[in-house]
Amino acid sequence: MQLSEYFKLIQQRVDECLKKKLDSMPAEPATLKEAVSYALLLGGKRARPFLVYATGSAYGADMRSLDYVAAAIECIHAYSLVHDDMPEMDNDMLRRGEPSVHAKFGSATALLAGDTLQALAFELLTDSKCRLSGEVKGRMCACLAKAAGFEGMCGGQAIDLASEHCTLKQEELEKLHSLKTGALIACAVELGFIAGRYEAAFSHHSNDMIANALGIVEAPEVGHDLKHLTDYGRKVGLAFQVRDDVLDVTGDSKILGKNVGSDELLEKSTYVTLLGVEKADEYAHSLCEDAIKDLERISVDTDLLKQFARFCIERDH
């Protein structure tokens, strides 16, 4: 299947799952519910859900269960955008071409909306309608919590804030973005793997399969896959960020849906300030090619993931 067709398919699925969850929530407090719905359904590429579905499907996971996993990681991503846009962070007034949540609803409601979205992610992962086993749901919760927290997205954001008006070396910048952006993208791939490979192991109650899935037993066709997948996730996450830095300089605000040049205004170190536009673009391409090489080492069909890697460096928004 072509990338654009699969994106449309998964966007429909994850949006439907999110809408059903929102519809099931109480009507009050109405303003908070409206802000949460606005943050979730304003649009977006659904890149992280894409990785959940593409990886999970490759390992035989049921699409109905993946709906909840994809919706959960999108809630975490949406919450991070709500908080990132606030005056205490980047103070962005536009998101996806529309007023950011704090610009529309005020900072207090935006803060609560982000908190609600974070909690909603774990409600979705543990929803009884998600047919994955309890063991697998527990592993997914741990994976998502780590990627979103101190050792992942939040830690990266803290480093980002502390680095404003500073000049970072490339290795320091890569550490920042491996946490802020890369951790959640790698997590999306890992969640798909867990939903497919681990669920098969636990549902068959096979100690050998469980050991293989966990990488305890030397099984290249199983145990090594997760390592190569997470390496892929880290590299495409970094390529995604490098492309973001380039677009912040060369992009069109109308297409991006946010103001360009915000990194320069905050005097942030970026791959463009370090390398220049041309070298930064070359670096993104090299990361993409390395990520594709990781996929060639694993045992399942990864064509969609390869297409996604190329999308990361070719996109215009």
HELIX and SHEET records of a PDB file:
HELIX    1   1 LEU A    3  SER A   24  1                                  22    
HELIX    2   2 ALA A   30  LEU A   41  1                                  12    
HELIX    3   3 ALA A   47  ALA A   58  1                                  12    
HELIX    4   4 MET A   63  ASP A   84  1                                  22    
HELIX    5   5 VAL A  101  PHE A  105  1                                   5    
HELIX    6   6 SER A  107  LEU A  125  1                                  19    
HELIX    7   7 GLY A  134  ALA A  148  1                                  15    
HELIX    8   8 MET A  153  ALA A  162  1                                  10    
HELIX    9   9 GLN A  170  HIS A  177  1                                   8    
HELIX   10  10 SER A  178  GLY A  182  3                                   5    
HELIX   11  11 ALA A  183  PHE A  193  1                                  11    
HELIX   12  12 ILE A  194  TYR A  198  3                                   5    
HELIX   13  13 GLU A  199  SER A  203  1                                   5    
HELIX   14  14 ASN A  207  ALA A  213  1                                   7    
HELIX   15  15 GLY A  223  THR A  250  1                                  28    
HELIX   16  16 SER A  253  LEU A  256  1                                   4    
HELIX   17  17 SER A  262  LEU A  265  1                                   4    
HELIX   18  18 TYR A  271  LEU A  275  1                                   5    
HELIX   19  19 VAL A  277  LEU A  295  1                                  19    
HELIX   20  20 ASP A  303  GLU A  314  1                                  12    
SHEET    1   A 2 LEU A  94  ARG A  95  0                                        
SHEET    2   A 2 GLU A  98  PRO A  99 -1                                        
END                                                                             
